[in-house]
């Protein structure tokens, strides 16, 4: 495993960090709690010391799973990244969307990062995680209803109290990140990034490189699309958000699989799966500090961790990039 330090901090993360969105089950169909716990433990045994979670993932379930999985591991040997700013328990607020995880009783989700709410969320997360501090605390999505100054005043207070070590953001564009960085020392931006979703190369990644901010890439496998295991006509479980995602139309799957076939000989040469090759490419990409990769069971977690062992030459990276460019034309 490789380990990388976030810019201007002493916080070192595993280059492949465990992403626990699917572990909570929310928007992914049902999840097996025991298997999720075992997956996190297997990832840790494979050198994955960092875990990214959020309260909204399963409405607290993901954080509880993470807390159970790390119980017994020395706290300074694992890095916990969690988030705030998405509430499902508010009587009113700015409506964001309805969760489709339960069709009979959809949940109203609100983007809200008022000061007292941020502090409450942190206390709730600490309790669910079974820890007294969070290594990286990230606002999950921009909140247009609350001034940035109010949100980050709360985070600054949590840092002063020792409940949070460092502050980050998620899904911020360059302009918003620049405004927020004037109020607090932000060390990272967590953004979607994959071979088929490279819009961030135009703006936010160059900004982060210039301004020495770390980039945490989520969905590097594009939610399973880039594993090569997805076939046209795939039927998603009830509550799985991919069912209506344009990346998972039959046409998109066919186009992506044709691209992946061109990478298969290189994966075979490396004795790697396509998924492992994709993960390795992601953490090699300029500006990307770490990649979040989820797993539903121990075997997936072990295979993901092994992606760090792959070595890609400059020529091989150029070949992959050429294939990506041709696919995206």
C-alpha positions as CSV (number, residue, x, y, z in Angstrom):
1,X,0.0,0.0,0.0
2,X,1.1,3.6,-0.6
3,X,0.4,6.3,1.9
4,X,0.0,10.0,1.0
5,X,0.0,13.0,3.3
6,X,-2.7,15.6,2.7
7,X,-1.3,19.0,1.8
8,X,0.1,21.0,4.6
9,X,-0.9,18.5,7.3
10,X,0.5,15.6,9.2
11,X,-2.5,13.5,8.2
12,X,-1.4,10.5,6.1
13,X,-4.0,8.4,4.3
14,X,-3.8,5.2,2.4
15,X,-3.8,6.0,-1.3
16,X,-6.7,3.6,-1.6
17,X,-9.2,4.7,1.0
18,X,-12.3,2.6,1.9
19,X,-15.5,4.3,0.7
20,X,-18.4,3.2,2.8
21,X,-21.4,4.7,1.0
22,X,-22.6,1.3,-0.2
23,X,-21.9,-0.3,3.2
24,X,-24.7,1.8,4.6
25,X,-27.1,0.4,2.0
26,X,-28.7,3.8,1.2
27,X,-29.4,4.2,-2.5
28,X,-27.5,0.9,-3.2
29,X,-30.3,-1.5,-2.4
30,X,-29.9,-3.7,0.6
31,X,-26.6,-4.2,2.3
32,X,-25.3,-7.0,4.6
33,X,-24.0,-5.4,7.8
34,X,-21.8,-8.4,8.8
35,X,-20.2,-8.5,5.4
36,X,-19.6,-4.7,5.4
37,X,-17.8,-5.0,8.8
38,X,-15.7,-7.8,7.5
39,X,-14.9,-5.9,4.3
40,X,-13.5,-2.9,6.3
41,X,-11.5,-5.3,8.5
42,X,-10.1,-7.1,5.4
43,X,-9.2,-3.8,3.8
44,X,-7.3,-2.7,6.9
45,X,-5.4,-6.0,6.9
46,X,-4.5,-5.2,3.3
47,X,-3.0,-1.8,4.3
48,X,-6.1,0.4,3.8
49,X,-5.9,2.5,7.0
50,X,-8.3,5.3,5.9
51,X,-12.1,5.1,5.9
52,X,-14.5,7.6,4.4
53,X,-18.1,7.7,5.6
54,X,-21.0,10.0,6.2
55,X,-24.1,10.3,8.4
56,X,-26.5,10.2,5.5
57,X,-25.2,6.8,4.3
58,X,-28.0,4.7,5.7
59,X,-29.0,7.5,8.1
60,X,-26.2,6.7,10.5
61,X,-25.8,3.0,9.6
62,X,-22.6,3.4,7.7
63,X,-20.9,5.3,10.6
64,X,-22.1,2.6,13.1
65,X,-20.6,-0.1,10.8
66,X,-17.3,1.8,10.6
67,X,-17.3,2.2,14.4
68,X,-17.8,-1.6,14.8
69,X,-15.2,-2.5,12.3
70,X,-12.4,-0.4,13.8
71,X,-13.2,-1.4,17.4
72,X,-10.0,-2.9,18.8
73,X,-7.7,-1.2,16.3
74,X,-5.5,1.5,17.9
75,X,-7.1,4.8,17.1
76,X,-3.9,6.3,15.8
77,X,-3.6,3.5,13.3
78,X,-6.7,4.4,11.4
79,X,-7.9,7.6,9.8
80,X,-11.6,8.5,9.8
81,X,-13.1,10.8,7.3
82,X,-16.7,11.8,7.7
83,X,-19.1,14.5,6.6
84,X,-21.8,16.9,7.6
85,X,-24.5,19.0,6.0
86,X,-27.1,16.5,4.8
87,X,-30.0,16.1,7.2
88,X,-32.9,13.6,7.1
89,X,-34.3,14.6,10.5
90,X,-35.3,18.2,10.0
91,X,-38.9,19.4,10.2
92,X,-38.2,22.0,7.5
93,X,-35.3,23.3,5.3
94,X,-34.3,23.5,1.7
95,X,-35.6,20.5,-0.1
96,X,-32.9,18.6,-2.0
97,X,-34.4,15.3,-3.1
98,X,-36.3,12.3,-1.9
99,X,-34.4,9.1,-1.1
100,X,-35.7,6.2,-3.2
101,X,-34.3,3.6,-0.8
102,X,-37.7,3.0,0.5
103,X,-40.5,3.5,-2.0
104,X,-43.3,3.2,0.6
105,X,-41.7,5.8,2.9
106,X,-39.3,8.0,1.0
107,X,-37.1,10.2,3.1
108,X,-36.8,13.9,2.6
109,X,-33.1,15.0,2.5
110,X,-32.0,18.5,3.2
111,X,-28.7,20.3,2.6
112,X,-28.2,22.3,5.8
113,X,-25.0,23.4,7.5
114,X,-26.1,26.0,10.1
115,X,-23.7,26.3,13.0
116,X,-25.7,24.5,15.7
117,X,-26.5,21.8,13.2
118,X,-22.9,21.2,12.3
119,X,-22.0,20.9,16.0
120,X,-24.8,18.5,16.6
121,X,-23.9,16.4,13.6
122,X,-20.3,16.1,14.8
123,X,-21.4,14.9,18.3
124,X,-23.7,12.4,16.7
125,X,-21.0,11.1,14.4
126,X,-18.5,10.8,17.2
127,X,-21.0,8.7,19.2
128,X,-21.8,6.4,16.2
129,X,-18.1,6.0,15.3
130,X,-17.1,5.3,18.9
131,X,-14.3,7.8,18.8
132,X,-13.5,11.2,20.4
133,X,-12.1,12.8,17.2
134,X,-12.5,12.9,13.5
135,X,-9.4,13.1,11.3
136,X,-11.0,15.0,8.3
137,X,-14.4,16.6,8.6
138,X,-16.0,17.5,5.3
139,X,-19.1,19.4,4.3
140,X,-21.0,16.9,2.1
141,X,-22.5,19.3,-0.4
142,X,-22.7,23.1,-0.7
143,X,-25.5,24.7,1.3
144,X,-27.0,27.7,-0.4
145,X,-29.1,28.6,2.6
146,X,-26.3,29.2,5.1
147,X,-23.4,31.7,4.9
148,X,-20.0,30.1,4.5
149,X,-18.8,32.1,7.5
150,X,-21.4,30.5,9.8
151,X,-20.7,26.9,8.6
152,X,-16.9,27.2,9.0
153,X,-17.1,29.0,12.3
154,X,-18.7,25.9,13.6
155,X,-16.0,23.7,12.1
156,X,-13.2,25.9,13.5
157,X,-14.8,25.6,17.0
158,X,-14.7,21.8,16.6
159,X,-11.0,21.9,15.6
160,X,-10.2,24.1,18.6
161,X,-12.0,21.6,20.9
162,X,-10.0,18.7,19.5
163,X,-13.0,16.9,18.1
164,X,-11.9,17.5,14.5
165,X,-8.3,17.5,13.2
166,X,-8.7,19.0,9.7
167,X,-11.4,20.5,7.6
168,X,-12.3,19.6,4.0
169,X,-15.1,20.0,1.5
170,X,-16.9,17.8,-1.0
171,X,-18.4,18.7,-4.3
172,X,-17.1,22.3,-4.2
173,X,-16.2,24.1,-7.5
174,X,-13.1,26.2,-7.6
175,X,-14.8,29.5,-6.9
176,X,-16.6,28.2,-3.8
177,X,-13.5,26.5,-2.6
178,X,-11.6,29.7,-2.9
179,X,-14.2,31.7,-1.0
180,X,-14.3,29.0,1.8
181,X,-10.5,28.9,2.0
182,X,-10.5,32.5,3.1
183,X,-12.4,31.5,6.2
184,X,-10.7,28.4,7.3
185,X,-7.7,26.3,6.4
186,X,-9.2,23.8,4.0
187,X,-6.9,20.9,3.1
188,X,-9.0,18.9,0.6
189,X,-11.9,18.7,-1.8
190,X,-13.6,15.4,-2.4
191,X,-14.9,15.2,-6.0
192,X,-16.2,12.6,-8.4
193,X,-13.6,11.4,-10.8
194,X,-13.2,8.4,-13.1
195,X,-12.0,7.5,-16.6
196,X,-15.5,8.3,-18.0
197,X,-16.2,11.3,-15.7
198,X,-13.3,13.7,-16.2
199,X,-15.0,17.1,-16.1
200,X,-13.0,18.0,-13.0
201,X,-9.8,18.1,-15.1
202,X,-11.0,21.4,-16.6
203,X,-11.3,23.4,-13.4
204,X,-11.1,22.1,-9.9
205,X,-8.1,19.7,-10.2
206,X,-5.9,22.4,-11.8
207,X,-7.1,24.9,-9.1
208,X,-6.2,22.4,-6.3
209,X,-2.8,21.8,-7.8
210,X,-2.0,25.5,-8.1
211,X,-3.3,26.2,-4.5
212,X,-1.8,23.0,-2.9
213,X,-5.1,21.4,-1.9
214,X,-5.4,17.7,-1.8
215,X,-8.0,15.9,-4.0
216,X,-10.0,12.9,-2.8
217,X,-11.5,11.2,-5.8
218,X,-14.8,9.3,-5.3
219,X,-16.4,6.8,-7.6
220,X,-13.2,6.0,-9.5
221,X,-14.8,2.8,-10.7
222,X,-17.9,4.8,-11.7
223,X,-20.0,2.8,-9.3
224,X,-19.0,-0.6,-10.9
225,X,-19.2,0.4,-14.5
226,X,-15.5,0.3,-15.0
227,X,-15.0,-3.2,-13.6
228,X,-16.0,-4.7,-16.9
229,X,-18.5,-6.9,-15.1
230,X,-21.6,-4.9,-16.1
231,X,-23.4,-6.1,-19.1
232,X,-26.3,-4.6,-21.1
233,X,-29.7,-5.5,-19.7
234,X,-28.4,-5.6,-16.1
235,X,-31.3,-5.4,-13.6
236,X,-30.6,-3.3,-10.6
237,X,-32.1,-4.1,-7.2
238,X,-34.9,-1.9,-5.9
239,X,-33.5,1.3,-4.3
240,X,-30.3,1.1,-6.3
241,X,-29.6,4.7,-7.6
242,X,-27.8,3.4,-10.7
243,X,-31.1,2.3,-12.2
244,X,-31.7,5.8,-13.5
245,X,-28.1,6.9,-14.0
246,X,-27.2,7.7,-17.6
247,X,-23.9,5.9,-17.2
248,X,-25.8,2.7,-16.9
249,X,-27.9,2.7,-20.1
250,X,-27.3,-0.2,-22.4
251,X,-25.6,2.0,-24.9
252,X,-23.2,3.4,-22.2
253,X,-22.4,0.0,-20.9
254,X,-21.6,-1.3,-24.4
255,X,-19.4,1.7,-25.2
256,X,-17.5,1.4,-21.9
257,X,-17.0,-2.4,-22.3
258,X,-15.6,-1.9,-25.8
259,X,-13.1,0.6,-24.3
260,X,-12.2,-1.8,-21.4
261,X,-11.5,-4.6,-23.9
262,X,-8.7,-2.5,-25.2
263,X,-7.2,-2.3,-21.7
264,X,-7.7,-6.0,-21.0
265,X,-4.3,-7.1,-22.4
266,X,-2.5,-4.6,-20.2
267,X,-4.4,-5.8,-17.2
268,X,-3.5,-9.4,-18.1
269,X,0.1,-8.5,-18.4
270,X,0.0,-6.9,-14.9
271,X,-1.8,-10.0,-13.6
272,X,-4.5,-7.6,-12.5
273,X,-8.3,-7.2,-12.9
274,X,-9.7,-4.3,-15.0
275,X,-10.9,-2.8,-11.8
276,X,-7.5,-2.9,-10.2
277,X,-6.0,-1.3,-13.3
278,X,-8.6,1.5,-13.2
279,X,-7.9,2.2,-9.5
280,X,-4.1,2.3,-10.1
281,X,-4.6,4.7,-13.0
282,X,-6.7,7.0,-10.8
283,X,-4.2,7.4,-8.1
284,X,-1.5,8.0,-10.7
285,X,-3.5,10.9,-12.2
286,X,-1.9,14.3,-11.6
287,X,-3.6,16.1,-8.7
288,X,-5.3,13.0,-7.3
289,X,-4.2,12.4,-3.7
290,X,-6.3,9.4,-2.8
291,X,-9.1,7.4,-4.3
292,X,-12.2,6.2,-2.4
293,X,-13.1,2.6,-3.3
294,X,-16.0,0.7,-1.8
295,X,-16.5,-3.0,-1.2
296,X,-19.4,-5.1,-0.1
297,X,-17.5,-8.1,1.1
298,X,-13.9,-9.1,2.2
299,X,-12.9,-10.4,-1.2
300,X,-13.7,-7.2,-3.0
301,X,-11.9,-5.2,-0.3
302,X,-8.7,-7.4,-0.6
303,X,-8.7,-7.1,-4.4
304,X,-9.1,-3.3,-4.2
305,X,-6.2,-3.0,-1.9
306,X,-4.0,-5.0,-4.2
307,X,-4.4,-2.3,-6.9
308,X,-1.7,-0.3,-5.1
309,X,0.8,-2.9,-6.0
310,X,0.5,-2.4,-9.7
311,X,3.3,-0.4,-11.4
312,X,2.4,1.5,-14.6
313,X,5.2,3.0,-16.7
314,X,4.8,6.4,-18.4
315,X,4.3,4.7,-21.7
316,X,1.5,2.5,-20.2
317,X,-0.2,5.5,-18.7
318,X,0.0,7.3,-22.1
319,X,-1.5,4.3,-23.8
320,X,-4.4,4.2,-21.3
321,X,-5.0,8.0,-21.7
322,X,-5.0,7.6,-25.5
323,X,-7.7,5.0,-25.2
324,X,-9.8,7.2,-22.9
325,X,-9.5,10.1,-25.3
326,X,-10.7,8.0,-28.2
327,X,-13.7,6.7,-26.1
328,X,-14.7,10.2,-25.0
329,X,-14.6,11.8,-28.5
